[in-house]
Amino acid sequence: MIRTAFAVLMLTLAATPAHADAGRVEILAARIAETAQARAAAFQASPAAPAEAPAPGDVLMSDLTEFALAARALSVEIEASGGPADLRCIFRGMSGDVEDRIAALDAAETRADMSRAYTEIKRLAEQARRIAGDTALAAHTPAPCSAE
């Protein structure tokens, strides 16, 4: 069920061009990490209880979708600018990892499973935040366009 909602969100957001901006990836990753950490702790309070799917319109699922698209766009931008191949691969991989993390949430049977899945989401987001915040990356990506 969660994967179906994720697929619909990906299709919806994919129709909107993603801006390849390391700062956007960093902001989304920070927000995702914070929310995932809170959820992991909350589900750990009653680990044997049945899993609980995110509510329709869950903000974290939207953030994860936007993050996956932004990370993919950043990977493409790094490649286009001749940036480091390892960074290109890292962001492309992170984009793909989002689907795996959502699949783990979807497969969860208990709240302990949910807690582990959210902990993995937090770990992915923290890695993305650190890498996207690296000043060396800024040299390989354009600054976002201003509204002027």
Secondary structure by P-SEA (a helix, b strand, c coil): caaaaaaaaaaaaaaccccccaaaaaaaaaaaaaaaaaaaaaaaccccccccccccccaaaaaaaaaaaaaaaaaaaaaaacccaaaaaaaaaaaaaaaaaaaaaaacccaaaaaaaaaaaaaaaaaaaaaaacaaaaaacccccccc
